[in-house]
Amino acid sequence: MLSIIKSYGLSGINGYKVNAEVDINQGLPGYNIVGLVGTTMKESKERVKSAIKNSGFRYPFLKITINLAPADTKKEGPVYDLPITIGILAASEQLDNRLCEEFLFLGELGLDGSVRKIKGVLPMLITARQEGIKKIVLPASNQHEASFIEGLEIYTVNSLKECVQFLKKEIELDRVAFNSFDKIISEQQPKLDFKFIKGQFQAKRALEISAAGGHNILMIGPPGSGKTMLAKAYSSILPKLTFLESLEVTKIHSIAGILDDEVGIVTERPFRAPHHTSTLPALTGGGRLAKPGEISLAHTGVLFLDEMPEYPRNSLETLRQPLEDGVISVARVENTVIYPANFSLIASMNPCPCGNYGSAENVCRCTPQQIRKYLNKLSGPLMDRIDIHIEVDSVKYNDLTDNSLSESSEVIKTRVDRARNIQHNRFIGTKSHSNASMTDKQLKEFCEISLESNAVLKTAFQKFKLSARAYNRILKLARTIADLDESKNIETEHIIEAISYRSLDKKYWE
């Protein structure tokens, strides 16, 4: 007898429909699974067989053939254990096939028949809803993640036996209740507030501009000057995640298997700080299945590279595509996927190997050759894609002992939100969401400057030998500064401040 059970698979961050076709016929007993399946799927035989027996059902000692369609798409993971098992029970007439037709099944099985958590539930559910599927059965441990998808009848089970009893209407299961994202997001509090960071007023101003316009930033300063603390506090002034942003980043975290089971959805903008010894696949994504890497896990949030020159040159160069396009292409032998990677890059570095070059208080022990070799680890094209270069000097003793609090993150965030709202209204109906992502056409439309401002910019362009990309970045930066001032036009002072964040091009990379 033949049974067809609906399930879903993953390709990148999107789900696709998979039918588990199970045929049981007379012949030499065996278990054959086809449909371009990976090693994990070939091992499903023992899990399925033991789960059926240990759940009190009869395992048919006949010729069992399973096809996972479409047959030309690579399938991996234990997500198909439950649909295959339900298919075997239906094909062996232990379960009425008609009871299964309207359901979609997802889940891994244990040898005892327990239904275990799987990765990537959210993207599969979103695609299933778009394709008109209404009723879904999945593991109870995926309940929180599934609760944020509206418009589906979702039922969770702890075991194969419970699933079959539910299908036979021997027991009733409650539908997963829809969970309010707005309630969860309103309870979030910043982990590190700017008001507790002493001094560094210029760096705080640069970070505010960065947050307001989505600009990338590089902080250059000696060890112990507070670069890492400033980077960690940066998230506290970013706009809160929208529900659509949260769903998108949750997809990535779910596929990577790092989603918090208790919450079920990402509620804070990610902050990823990979170590400089991280491999290239760890940063970009990879492995046989082209899983997402740190660059994609930072989507909608912050990618912090501490001591940037210490990262391998080839790892840094891979940042050029996501910094320009907001996506990263991960190509492997068995799969090629494109993951979203629209993050804010915050990088830090010492001005030289010893960290004291340019310091007014400490003596630099490095030779000019050592300094140049250290700085040359960062390529010109990569530096062009970083809008803000800021010097972060050591904190003065008087600032450290000052008991007064600085401006809080909440106050700064108010200005950032106001500037972001201006940009949201400016770019309605386009793919741009911030000044940093403006196209060339939008740059001409929204970044007109006066003759006086143009003269100032021309002088800087010639003096610092800036590239065409750096010129565009300055205009975008000036537009953000004007938005923070709630100015319709870009004034000369906005251009001057924007140029000041590129002046290090001349000092360090001349």
SVG drawing of the C-alpha trace seen along z (x, -y; Angstrom):
<svg xmlns="http://www.w3.org/2000/svg" viewBox="-11 -79 73 91">
<polyline fill="none" stroke="black" stroke-width="0.4" points="0.0,0.0 1.1,-3.6 0.9,-6.6 2.1,-10.2 2.9,-12.3 3.6,-16.1 6.8,-17.5 9.2,-20.3 12.9,-20.8 15.4,-23.8 17.3,-25.5 19.2,-28.4 16.7,-30.4 13.7,-29.2 11.6,-26.1 10.4,-23.9 7.8,-21.2 8.9,-17.6 6.6,-14.6 7.5,-11.4 6.2,-8.7 6.1,-5.2 5.3,-2.1 5.0,1.3 4.8,4.5 5.4,8.2 9.0,9.2 12.3,9.6 12.1,7.6 14.1,4.4 14.2,0.6 15.2,-1.5 15.2,-5.3 15.8,-7.3 15.5,-11.0 19.0,-12.3 19.3,-11.8 22.4,-12.3 24.1,-10.2 21.7,-11.3 18.7,-10.2 20.2,-6.8 20.6,-6.2 16.9,-6.9 16.1,-3.2 17.2,-2.2 15.6,-5.2 12.3,-4.6 12.3,-0.8 13.0,-1.1 10.6,-4.0 7.7,-2.0 8.4,1.1 9.0,-0.8 5.8,-2.7 3.7,0.4 3.2,0.6 4.0,3.3 7.0,2.9 6.2,4.5 8.8,7.0 8.1,6.4 9.7,4.5 9.6,0.9 10.5,-1.8 10.6,-5.5 11.0,-8.3 11.5,-11.9 10.3,-14.1 11.5,-16.2 14.2,-13.7 16.7,-16.2 17.1,-18.3 19.6,-17.2 18.0,-16.3 19.8,-16.2 18.9,-16.0 16.5,-14.0 13.5,-16.3 11.9,-13.6 11.9,-10.8 8.3,-11.6 6.7,-11.9 8.5,-8.7 7.2,-6.8 3.7,-8.1 3.9,-7.0 5.0,-3.5 2.1,-3.2 -0.4,-4.4 1.0,-2.2 0.8,0.8 -2.8,-0.1 -2.2,-0.7 -3.3,-4.3 -6.0,-5.6 -4.2,-7.5 -7.1,-9.9 -6.4,-11.1 -2.9,-12.3 -3.7,-14.1 -4.4,-17.6 -1.4,-17.6 2.3,-18.5 4.7,-16.6 8.2,-17.6 10.3,-15.9 13.2,-13.7 12.6,-10.4 14.4,-8.8 14.7,-5.0 12.1,-5.1 9.6,-6.8 10.1,-10.3 9.8,-13.2 12.8,-15.5 13.6,-19.1 14.7,-20.0 16.5,-23.0 15.0,-25.5 11.3,-25.2 10.5,-28.9 11.5,-29.2 9.7,-26.0 6.5,-27.2 6.6,-30.6 6.9,-29.0 4.2,-26.4 1.8,-29.2 2.6,-31.0 1.8,-27.9 -1.6,-27.4 -0.9,-24.7 -3.0,-25.1 -2.4,-22.2 1.1,-21.1 2.4,-18.6 5.8,-19.2 8.0,-18.5 6.8,-20.0 10.3,-21.4 9.8,-23.6 6.6,-25.1 7.9,-28.5 9.5,-29.1 6.3,-28.1 4.1,-30.3 5.0,-33.5 3.5,-32.4 -0.1,-33.5 -2.7,-31.8 -1.6,-28.2 -3.1,-25.3 0.0,-24.0 -0.1,-20.9 2.9,-19.7 3.7,-16.1 6.2,-14.5 6.1,-11.0 5.1,-9.0 2.4,-7.2 0.9,-10.6 1.0,-11.7 -0.9,-8.6 -3.5,-8.8 -4.1,-12.5 -4.6,-11.5 -7.0,-8.8 -8.9,-11.3 -8.3,-9.1 -6.8,-12.2 -7.2,-15.9 -4.2,-18.3 -4.4,-22.0 -3.4,-24.3 -0.2,-26.3 -1.4,-29.7 -0.2,-32.7 2.5,-34.6 2.7,-38.5 6.1,-39.7 5.3,-43.3 4.9,-42.3 8.3,-40.5 10.1,-43.3 8.7,-45.9 10.3,-44.2 13.9,-44.4 16.4,-46.4 19.9,-47.4 22.7,-45.3 25.3,-48.2 24.4,-51.8 26.5,-54.7 26.0,-56.7 28.4,-54.4 31.2,-54.9 33.6,-57.6 34.8,-60.2 35.2,-59.3 32.7,-61.9 34.0,-62.1 33.7,-58.3 30.2,-58.3 29.2,-61.0 30.6,-58.9 28.7,-55.8 25.5,-57.8 26.0,-58.9 26.8,-55.3 23.6,-54.0 21.5,-56.8 22.5,-56.0 23.6,-52.4 27.2,-53.3 30.2,-51.1 32.8,-52.3 36.5,-51.7 37.9,-52.7 41.7,-53.2 43.3,-53.5 45.7,-52.1 44.8,-49.0 42.5,-49.8 41.0,-52.9 37.5,-51.4 36.9,-50.3 35.3,-47.0 33.1,-48.5 31.9,-51.2 31.2,-48.4 29.1,-46.4 27.1,-49.5 26.4,-50.3 23.4,-47.9 21.7,-49.9 21.2,-52.9 20.1,-50.9 16.4,-50.9 14.4,-48.0 13.9,-45.0 10.7,-45.0 8.7,-41.8 9.7,-41.2 13.4,-41.8 13.1,-39.4 11.6,-36.7 14.3,-37.0 17.2,-36.8 15.4,-34.0 15.3,-32.0 19.1,-32.2 19.6,-31.4 17.1,-28.5 19.0,-26.9 22.3,-27.3 20.8,-25.6 21.5,-28.5 18.0,-29.7 16.9,-30.0 14.3,-27.3 12.6,-29.2 11.9,-32.3 11.6,-30.9 12.4,-34.1 15.3,-36.6 14.2,-39.7 17.5,-41.7 19.7,-42.8 22.5,-40.2 26.0,-41.1 28.6,-38.7 32.3,-39.0 34.2,-36.2 37.8,-35.6 40.5,-36.5 41.5,-32.8 38.1,-31.9 38.3,-30.0 36.9,-31.3 33.9,-28.9 33.1,-29.9 32.9,-33.6 31.2,-33.2 29.3,-30.0 30.1,-26.6 30.4,-22.9 28.7,-20.3 25.3,-22.0 26.5,-25.6 25.3,-26.6 25.3,-30.3 28.4,-31.8 29.1,-34.7 28.6,-37.2 25.0,-36.0 24.3,-35.4 25.0,-39.2 22.2,-40.1 20.2,-43.2 22.7,-43.6 26.4,-44.1 29.5,-42.3 32.4,-43.3 35.9,-42.6 38.3,-43.3 42.0,-43.9 40.9,-43.8 44.5,-43.5 44.9,-40.2 42.3,-38.5 43.6,-36.7 43.6,-38.8 41.3,-36.5 38.8,-36.5 38.7,-40.3 38.3,-40.5 35.1,-38.3 33.5,-41.2 33.5,-43.3 30.4,-41.6 28.1,-41.8 29.3,-45.4 28.3,-46.4 25.3,-44.2 23.9,-43.1 24.1,-39.4 26.8,-36.7 26.9,-33.9 28.1,-30.5 29.0,-28.1 29.8,-24.5 30.0,-21.3 26.6,-20.1 24.8,-23.4 25.0,-27.1 22.9,-29.5 22.6,-33.2 22.2,-34.3 21.2,-37.9 24.1,-39.7 23.0,-43.3 24.9,-44.2 26.7,-47.2 30.4,-46.5 32.3,-47.8 36.0,-47.2 38.8,-48.2 42.5,-48.2 45.7,-49.5 47.5,-52.2 50.6,-50.0 51.7,-46.6 52.6,-48.0 49.5,-50.3 51.2,-53.6 51.7,-55.2 50.4,-58.8 49.9,-58.7 50.6,-61.8 51.5,-59.9 53.2,-56.6 56.2,-56.1 55.8,-53.9 58.5,-51.2 57.6,-50.2 59.8,-51.0 58.2,-52.7 58.5,-49.4 56.6,-47.5 53.8,-50.1 53.4,-50.1 53.4,-46.3 50.7,-46.2 48.5,-48.8 48.9,-47.2 47.0,-44.1 43.9,-46.2 43.3,-46.8 42.2,-50.1 39.0,-48.7 38.0,-47.4 38.8,-50.7 36.7,-52.5 33.7,-50.5 34.0,-51.7 32.3,-55.1 33.7,-56.3 37.3,-56.2 37.7,-57.5 40.6,-57.8 39.9,-56.6 42.5,-57.9 43.2,-56.7 40.7,-57.9 42.0,-60.6 42.2,-60.1 39.8,-63.0 37.2,-61.4 37.6,-58.0 37.1,-59.5 34.2,-61.8 31.1,-60.4 28.7,-62.2 26.9,-60.1 27.2,-60.7 24.3,-61.0 22.2,-57.8 21.6,-55.3 17.9,-56.1 18.5,-59.8 20.9,-59.0 18.5,-56.4 15.7,-58.9 17.7,-61.0 18.7,-57.9 15.1,-56.8 14.1,-60.3 16.8,-60.2 15.8,-56.7 12.2,-57.7 13.2,-60.6 15.0,-58.0 12.1,-55.6 9.8,-58.3 12.5,-59.2 12.9,-55.7 9.3,-54.5 8.7,-52.3 12.4,-51.5 14.8,-48.8 16.9,-51.3 16.3,-51.4 19.1,-53.8 21.4,-56.5 24.3,-54.0 22.3,-51.9 21.4,-54.7 21.8,-54.0 23.7,-56.4 20.3,-57.7 19.1,-58.4 22.5,-60.0 21.9,-62.6 18.4,-63.2 18.8,-63.5 22.4,-64.7 22.6,-68.0 25.1,-70.4 25.8,-74.1 28.7,-75.6 30.5,-76.4 30.1,-72.8 31.2,-71.5 34.4,-73.6 35.2,-72.2 34.6,-68.7 36.7,-69.2 39.6,-70.4 39.4,-67.4 39.1,-65.0 42.3,-66.4 44.2,-66.7 43.5,-63.2 43.5,-61.6 40.1,-60.1 38.5,-57.5 35.1,-57.9 33.6,-55.5 35.0,-57.6 33.4,-60.7 30.0,-59.0 30.4,-57.8 31.1,-61.3 27.9,-62.5 25.9,-59.7 27.5,-60.5 26.7,-64.2 23.1,-63.3 22.9,-61.4 24.4,-64.2 21.9,-66.6 19.0,-64.1 20.2,-64.1 20.0,-67.9 16.6,-67.6 17.9,-69.7 16.3,-69.3 19.5,-70.5 23.1,-69.3 24.9,-72.3 28.7,-73.1 29.2,-72.1 27.7,-68.7 30.1,-68.2 33.0,-69.3 32.1,-66.9 31.7,-64.0 35.1,-64.7 36.6,-64.7 35.7,-61.0 37.7,-60.2 40.8,-62.3 42.6,-59.1 42.8,-58.0 45.7,-60.4 47.3,-59.9 47.4,-56.1 47.2,-55.0 49.1,-57.6"/>
</svg>
